[in-house]
Amino acid sequence: MTGVVKDTTFIVIPAFNEGRAIGAVVAELKALWPHVIVVDDGSRDDTASVAQQSGATVLRHAVNRGQGAALQTGITHALRRGAQIVVTFDSDGQHRAEDVATLVAPIEEGRADVVLGSRFLGTTENMSVLRGLLLRTATAFTRMTSGARVTDAHNGLRAFSRAAASRLEIRLDRMAHASEIVDQVAEHGARCIEVPVHVRYTDYSKRKGQTGLGAFRVLLDYLWGRWLR
């Protein structure tokens, strides 16, 4: 990875009450990538201060708006700062900093406009059977509605060229944004590929993950958003 690419790649991390995890996430990324943006989405803990002390640029929502809204805030800021590649990254420690290079490479080489990480093409650590079932069901639904042949629609590890990021308009503030992003990528005709990544589940990240009821609410949000469009 060239120095020029590193200097123009911005990593956006949406975070809500992640004071326990965000410091290690930012430190791991900053060891490899200079531009890390954390969007503190109305946290009630020390997420913002920990992220800032760890070297991130911190943006703050006064109230909790949801992960989709936080991503849009971070992406818009990254583009204003001159980002040529924008990477989204989760705040709970599930992703590995070294996988960012895997996502960025196809864009740098001109082979793709959008690169999506897939745990089902790669590997997982401590993923429960229920979590795997929920994710595969969500992916099947996204494939049916968008026509995109993805294997992991709800993976927060993604990379966008500047042009692709500029076309994103994330309107679904909460978790349904993941399917919305895939929809928009397909609608815009962007060259999109998946690459294998590793996702590690800890007791901490599992407690913050989606339940079956939560997944149902995401589905309702997504359907409502599509109807409004």
C-alpha positions as CSV (number, residue, x, y, z in Angstrom):
1,M,0.0,0.0,0.0
2,T,1.5,3.3,-1.1
3,G,1.9,6.3,1.2
4,V,-0.3,8.3,-1.1
5,V,-3.2,5.9,-0.6
6,K,-2.7,5.9,3.1
7,D,-2.7,9.7,3.2
8,T,-6.0,9.8,1.2
9,T,-7.9,7.0,2.9
10,F,-10.2,7.9,5.8
11,I,-11.7,5.4,8.2
12,V,-15.1,6.2,9.6
13,I,-16.2,4.6,12.9
14,P,-19.8,5.1,14.2
15,A,-19.8,4.7,18.0
16,F,-22.4,4.7,20.7
17,N,-21.4,4.0,24.3
18,E,-18.2,2.2,23.3
19,G,-15.9,3.7,25.9
20,R,-14.7,0.2,26.8
21,A,-13.6,-0.8,23.3
22,I,-13.1,2.3,21.2
23,G,-9.6,3.1,22.5
24,A,-8.1,-0.2,21.4
25,V,-10.0,0.0,18.1
26,V,-8.6,3.4,17.3
27,A,-5.1,2.6,18.5
28,E,-5.0,-0.5,16.2
29,L,-6.1,1.5,13.2
30,K,-3.8,4.5,13.9
31,A,-0.8,2.2,13.9
32,L,-1.5,1.6,10.2
33,W,-3.7,4.4,8.9
34,P,-3.3,8.1,9.7
35,H,-6.9,9.3,9.2
36,V,-9.4,7.8,11.7
37,I,-12.8,9.6,12.3
38,V,-15.0,8.5,15.2
39,V,-18.6,9.7,15.2
40,D,-19.8,9.7,18.8
41,D,-23.5,9.2,18.3
42,G,-24.9,10.8,21.5
43,S,-23.0,8.5,23.9
44,R,-23.6,8.7,27.6
45,D,-20.1,7.4,28.5
46,D,-16.6,8.5,27.7
47,T,-16.5,7.3,24.1
48,A,-15.6,10.7,22.7
49,S,-12.8,11.5,25.1
50,V,-11.2,8.0,24.9
51,A,-11.4,8.1,21.1
52,Q,-9.8,11.5,21.0
53,Q,-7.0,10.5,23.4
54,S,-6.3,7.5,21.2
55,G,-5.7,9.8,18.2
56,A,-9.0,9.9,16.3
57,T,-10.8,12.9,15.0
58,V,-14.1,13.0,16.9
59,L,-17.4,14.3,15.7
60,R,-20.4,14.3,18.0
61,H,-24.1,14.0,17.6
62,A,-26.0,15.8,20.5
63,V,-28.5,12.9,20.6
64,N,-28.4,9.3,19.6
65,R,-29.5,9.1,15.9
66,G,-28.4,5.6,14.9
67,Q,-25.5,4.0,13.1
68,G,-26.7,4.9,9.6
69,A,-26.8,8.6,10.6
70,A,-23.4,8.4,12.2
71,L,-21.9,6.8,9.1
72,Q,-23.4,9.5,6.9
73,T,-21.9,12.3,9.1
74,G,-18.5,10.6,9.1
75,I,-18.5,10.0,5.3
76,T,-19.5,13.6,4.6
77,H,-16.7,14.9,6.8
78,A,-14.2,12.6,5.2
79,L,-15.1,13.8,1.7
80,R,-14.8,17.4,2.8
81,R,-11.3,16.7,4.1
82,G,-10.3,15.3,0.7
83,A,-10.7,11.6,1.1
84,Q,-10.2,9.5,-2.1
85,I,-11.2,6.3,-0.3
86,V,-13.6,6.0,2.6
87,V,-13.6,2.9,4.8
88,T,-16.4,2.1,7.4
89,F,-15.3,0.2,10.4
90,D,-17.2,-1.1,13.5
91,S,-16.4,0.3,17.0
92,D,-16.8,-2.9,19.1
93,G,-13.5,-4.7,18.2
94,Q,-15.0,-7.2,15.8
95,H,-12.8,-6.0,12.8
96,R,-9.1,-6.2,12.3
97,A,-7.1,-3.2,11.2
98,E,-5.0,-5.3,8.8
99,D,-8.2,-6.2,6.8
100,V,-8.5,-2.5,5.7
101,A,-5.7,-3.0,3.2
102,T,-7.5,-5.9,1.7
103,L,-10.6,-3.7,1.1
104,V,-8.6,-0.7,-0.2
105,A,-6.4,-2.6,-2.7
106,P,-9.1,-3.3,-5.4
107,I,-10.1,0.4,-5.4
108,E,-6.5,1.5,-5.6
109,E,-5.9,-0.8,-8.5
110,G,-9.0,0.4,-10.4
111,R,-10.8,-2.9,-10.2
112,A,-13.8,-1.7,-8.1
113,D,-15.7,1.3,-6.8
114,V,-17.0,-0.4,-3.8
115,V,-15.5,-3.3,-1.8
116,L,-17.5,-5.2,0.9
117,G,-16.0,-7.3,3.5
118,S,-17.5,-10.8,3.9
119,R,-17.0,-13.0,6.9
120,F,-18.6,-15.9,5.0
121,L,-15.9,-15.7,2.3
122,G,-13.3,-15.3,5.1
123,T,-13.3,-16.5,8.7
124,T,-15.1,-15.9,12.0
125,E,-14.2,-16.4,15.6
126,N,-16.7,-17.5,18.2
127,M,-19.8,-16.7,16.1
128,S,-22.9,-18.4,17.4
129,V,-25.2,-20.5,15.3
130,L,-28.1,-18.1,15.8
131,R,-26.0,-15.1,14.8
132,G,-24.9,-16.9,11.6
133,L,-28.5,-17.8,10.8
134,L,-29.7,-14.2,11.3
135,L,-27.0,-12.8,9.1
136,R,-27.5,-15.3,6.3
137,T,-31.3,-14.6,6.4
138,A,-30.6,-10.9,6.2
139,T,-28.3,-11.4,3.3
140,A,-30.8,-13.6,1.4
141,F,-33.4,-10.8,1.9
142,T,-31.0,-8.1,0.6
143,R,-30.1,-10.2,-2.4
144,M,-33.8,-10.7,-3.2
145,T,-34.7,-7.0,-2.9
146,S,-31.6,-5.4,-4.4
147,G,-30.5,-8.0,-6.9
148,A,-26.9,-7.7,-5.6
149,R,-25.1,-11.0,-5.3
150,V,-23.6,-10.4,-1.9
151,T,-22.7,-13.1,0.7
152,D,-22.6,-10.8,3.8
153,A,-24.9,-7.8,3.6
154,H,-24.6,-6.6,7.2
155,N,-20.8,-6.5,7.5
156,G,-19.7,-3.0,8.7
157,L,-16.3,-3.3,7.0
158,R,-16.6,-1.6,3.6
159,A,-14.6,0.6,1.3
160,F,-15.8,3.2,-1.2
161,S,-14.0,5.3,-3.9
162,R,-14.6,9.0,-3.6
163,A,-17.1,8.9,-6.4
164,A,-19.0,6.0,-4.9
165,A,-19.0,7.6,-1.4
166,S,-20.2,10.9,-2.8
167,R,-23.3,9.2,-4.3
168,L,-24.3,7.6,-1.0
169,E,-27.4,9.1,0.7
170,I,-28.0,7.1,3.9
171,R,-31.5,7.9,4.9
172,L,-32.2,5.0,7.2
173,D,-30.6,6.2,10.5
174,R,-30.5,2.9,12.3
175,M,-29.3,-0.6,11.5
176,A,-31.4,-1.0,8.3
177,H,-28.8,1.3,6.6
178,A,-26.7,-1.8,5.8
179,S,-29.2,-3.1,3.3
180,E,-29.9,0.4,2.1
181,I,-26.2,0.9,1.2
182,V,-26.2,-2.4,-0.8
183,D,-29.4,-1.1,-2.6
184,Q,-27.8,2.2,-3.5
185,V,-24.6,0.6,-4.7
186,A,-26.7,-1.7,-7.0
187,E,-28.9,1.2,-8.2
188,H,-25.9,3.4,-9.1
189,G,-24.3,0.6,-11.1
190,A,-21.0,0.8,-9.1
191,R,-18.4,-1.9,-9.7
192,C,-18.7,-3.8,-6.4
193,I,-16.8,-6.8,-5.2
194,E,-16.5,-8.7,-1.9
195,V,-13.3,-9.7,-0.2
196,P,-12.7,-12.2,2.6
197,V,-12.3,-10.7,6.1
198,H,-12.0,-12.0,9.6
199,V,-14.7,-11.2,12.2
200,R,-14.0,-11.9,15.9
201,Y,-16.9,-12.2,18.3
202,T,-16.2,-11.5,22.0
203,D,-18.5,-11.6,25.0
204,Y,-18.6,-7.8,24.8
205,S,-19.5,-7.6,21.1
206,K,-22.1,-10.3,21.4
207,R,-23.9,-8.4,24.1
208,K,-24.1,-5.4,21.8
209,G,-25.2,-7.4,18.7
210,Q,-28.6,-7.9,17.1
211,T,-31.2,-10.1,18.8
212,G,-34.0,-11.8,16.9
213,L,-36.4,-9.1,17.9
214,G,-33.9,-6.4,16.9
215,A,-33.5,-8.1,13.5
216,F,-37.3,-7.9,13.0
217,R,-37.2,-4.2,13.8
218,V,-34.4,-3.7,11.3
219,L,-36.5,-5.4,8.6
220,L,-39.5,-3.2,9.4
221,D,-37.3,0.0,9.2
222,Y,-35.9,-1.2,5.9
223,L,-39.3,-1.9,4.4
224,W,-40.7,1.4,5.6
225,G,-37.7,3.2,4.1
226,R,-38.2,1.5,0.7
227,W,-41.9,2.4,0.7
228,L,-41.1,6.1,1.4
229,R,-38.7,6.1,-1.5
